[in-house]
Amino acid sequence: MPSNNKNEQKTPGRKGKGPAGPSKQSFSANDTVTVADKDRAAQIEEMKQNIQSRKYAIKELKWDNAKDAAKIAKLEQLEI
């Protein structure tokens, strides 16, 4: 049952969203980086490089397709 206390303030926009968590993650000088952290960072970097190389390969394929399409268009013009 809602209270009739006029001094009580409600927080708008938080209804049904669960508890508010910490706004920032803080690190102290005593935090250590483990070998697992370094391994995970290396895996992430490798994944980023794989994504970049795949993006480049896709661009090359699109360029090759565009060149092939131009060749086909020229051949079709010659056949007419």
BELTADA-V792033 format. One record per run of one state. SS is the DSSP state (H for helix, E for strand, - for the rest). FROM is the first residue (numbers start at 0). LEN is the number of residues. If there is no record, write none. Layout:
BEGIN
ss=SS from=FROM len=LEN
ss=SS from=FROM len=LEN
END
This chain:
BEGIN
ss=- from=0 len=34
ss=H from=34 len=45
ss=- from=79 len=1
END
